[in-house]
Amino acid sequence: MALRPLPLCLAALLYVGTLQAASQSLPLQQSLSVISTSEHQAQLQQLHQHALEAVQLQVKERPRPAGHARVSLQPMFSAQTGSWPFEPFVNNGLFRAIAGYQAHHPQVVEIRGGSITLAQLHTALNNPRILMPYKDGYLLSYPLMIGSDGGLVLEGTSLYLYTFSGTALINQGWLGLNQSRLESVAGDKPSSTDRAWRPFVVAWAGSHTQVIGSTFERLGYNANLSRGLTTALSSQQAASTAKATLIVRNSQFNALSSAVELQHSQAQINDSRFEQSQQYALDVRDSQVNLVNNQLRGIDNNSGIRLRGQTVARVERNLILGAHKAAIEISDQRGALLLSANLIGDSRGNGLQLRNLAPTAQAPLLIEDNLIGNSQGSAVDASEVSGATLVNNRIGNTPEYAISLRNAAPLAGPLTLSGNTLGKAGKAVVRVEGLQQVVLGPNRFEGKPLLQNLLIGDLLSVQGPLLDATQRQGCVVRVQQVAQAVAPGSLLCLQSASQ
């Protein structure tokens, strides 16, 4: 049920009761002050504009390398000059899988000095044990490496990667799929390695990968850099190496370990579908990304989207359903984040999970216009978070809390909640502990004010006057932890609530 404006008598009763309960547990008092509505709206508008500017990103399609590529077979060594692109996979089962298929020292197909199509590559290799016609395209049975000056072009075709021969695509240059398909093929041959293995794609820093109107199917296994489509900076590459760039548009990723893993990258992922990922659908670290208008359904083990490290992200208009952990998980992250107009539901953990975040004016965390509900944990669960702004969201339908923020030691804040519809929570609607400043604008609470506390934790002691001020009077109130409480008579907006 929607919470109606609180009558003064009920506000007074709530105030007295909650104040008595809090006085036994809270060492600090809560000071309430009014922020003018015009000032509050101006601050929100400024934050919105700054967040938009901070997360702006335009990844452009890069033309394929000019000229016809040279194709050769090169020996694969570990710990040798030039071997760094595949060294990380030596201990992940790559060489074991290769050894079960290649009867000689492991070799890789190398493309350099221009671009090549699959048909041209087939002609150049002229070896069905490496590349042969298969179904509506070709079957590749050797690992393939695209050099920094090379390009592999898939246009209206399919490339099948044979699982039991150590097949992988390693991109240092240019890889483009347009209206094409990339899929692993196992057949009925038993595995030749005692370790899990499926073909994967890795794109190193400095490379460009674009996936337009295409499909990735059954790729990757749960090992470093091998979970699906991965971009990364190698420890053998200079820190100044240009970031890998990735464009994904109008494409589909089905049954990958982690569909897309981004490290040291710039990526634009739009209008695409990610279904039945094992670990994560989108796992982002130390990158700048735009994730817009995608559908993520069914994540078996972890979260739908994970953001970490020095990451700047715009996550907008995505549908995220059926994550095992959280729909969106943000942890140990430093960078501007805008989460806007996403539809999040059916998480078996929390809807939105925030851990160890310290937003700043230059790198804000703005969560606006989202629908977050039907999670088995809290809709929004945060800990060790020094502040966030939640505006105009619909949050609830949870057995835990609509919003829960708990810090082991007090952090500065503020947590700003304004214009949200919050409620239908099994415990309390909003729990805040260990935050020195909270700003509450008018929010709509859907709860049972006579049967449960709407605001608990540090806000419990001022629940009555705070709800009266923000709900009945439409005020914006700043709550601060102080050593001594401010006299109620100094605040006209709150005065009537305490009389």
C-alpha positions, 0 to 999 in steps of 0.5 A, a space after each residue: 500500500 502507498 504510504 499516505 502523509 503522516 498525521 501529526 499525532 502519528 509522527 509524534 508517536 513515531 518520534 518519541 518511540 524511535 528516539 527512546 529506542 535509539 538513545 540506548 544504541 547510538 553514541 551520536 545524535 542526528 542533526 536535521 537541517 532543511 535544504 531548499 527545494 530549488 537548491 536541491 534540484 539544482 544540485 541534482 541537475 548539476 550532478 546529472 550533467 556532470 555524470 553524463 559528461 564524465 561517462 561520455 565515450 565514442 568507440 569508432 569502427 576501425 578500418 581493416 588493415 590494407 592489403 592482402 595478409 601473409 599467412 604462415 605457421 609458426 612454432 609456439 614456445 613458452 618463455 621465448 621472445 615473441 611468445 607472450 600472446 599465448 604464454 598465459 594459456 600454457 598452464 591453462 590446458 592450451 598446450 595439452 589440448 594442442 598435443 592431442 591433435 597436432 603430432 608435432 611441436 605446437 604450431 599457430 596460424 599467424 596472419 600479418 601484413 594485411 587482412 584476409 577472409 576465411 575463404 582466402 585463409 582456407 586457400 592459403 593454408 590448403 590443409 583440411 587438418 587446420 581449416 576445412 569447409 564445414 556446414 555454412 562456413 569453416 572449421 578451424 582446428 589450430 590456434 590462430 594469431 592475428 598480428 598487430 598489422 593483421 586483420 581477420 574478416 568474417 562477413 556473412 559466414 561461420 567459423 567453428 572452433 574445434 574444441 579438442 585441438 586447442 583452438 583459440 583466436 588471439 588478436 593483436 591487430 584487427 578482428 571483425 565479425 559482420 553477420 557472422 557466427 563464432 561457435 565451438 564444436 566438440 563432436 563426439 570425441 572424448 576430451 584429450 585433456 583432464 582440464 576443462 577446455 573450450 575455445 575462446 577469443 582474447 584481444 590484447 591491448 592495442 587491438 580492435 575487435 568489432 562484432 556486428 549482427 553476429 553470434 558467439 556460441 558455447 565459448 570459453 571456460 573458467 580460467 584466466 583470460 579464457 572465459 569467452 571474449 576477453 580484452 586485456 593488457 599483457 604483463 609483457 606490454 608497456 603500461 602506455 600501450 593503447 587500450 584495446 577497443 571493442 564494439 559489439 552491436 546487435 549481437 548475441 552471446 549464448 552459453 559462454 563462461 563469461 561472455 565479455 571480460 574487459 581489462 584495459 579497454 574502451 568498449 561500446 556494447 549496444 543492443 545485444 543479448 547475453 544468455 546463460 552465462 556461467 560466471 558473468 555476462 559482462 565483467 569489467 575492470 580498469 576500462 571505460 565502457 558504455 553498456 546500453 540497451 542490452 538484455 542479460 538473462 540467466 547468469 548461473 554462478 555470479 553477477 550479470 554485470 561486474 564493475 571493478 578498478 579504474 572503471 568509468 561506465 555508463 550502464 543504461 536501459 539494460 534488462 537484467 534477469 535471473 542473476 545468481 548473485 547480483 544483477 549489477 555488482 560494483 566493488 573496489 571501483 574508482 571512476 564515474 558511474 551512471 546507472 540509468 533506466 535499467 530493468 532489474 529483477 529475479 536476482 537470487 542475491 541482491 539487485 544492486 550490490 555495492 562494495 568499497 566505493 568512494 565516489 567524488 564530485 569528479 567521479 560520482 555514483 548516480 543511480 537514476 530511473 531504474 526499476 529494481 525488484 524481485 530479488 531474494 536479497 536486498 534490492 540495493 545492498 551497500 557496504 563500505 560505501 562513502 556515498 551515492 545518489 539515488 533519484 527517481 528509482 522504483 525499488 522494492 519487492 524484496 524479503 530484505 531491505 529496499 535499500 541497505 547501506 552499512 559501514 563498519 566505521 562512519 564514512 562522510 557521505 552523503 547518501 542522497 535519496 530523492 524522488 524514489 518509490 521505495 517499499 514492499 520490503 520484508 524487513 525495513 524499507 531503508 537501513 543506513 548505518 555508519 554514514 555521517 550525512 544523509 539527504 532525503 528528498 520527497 520519496 514515496 514509501 510503500 510500507 506498513 508504518 504501523 507494523 514496521 519501521 520504514 527507516 532504521 539504523 542511524 535514521 531510527 531516532 529521527 524517523 518521525 520528524 524526518 518522515 513528517 518533513 519529507 512526506 507531509 511537508 515535501 521538504 528536503 532534509 539533511 541528516 548529519 551525525 553530530 556530538 550534540 543535537 540541534 534544538 528542534 525549534 531552529 528548523 521551521 520545516 521540522 518544528 511542527 513535526 515535533 510539537 
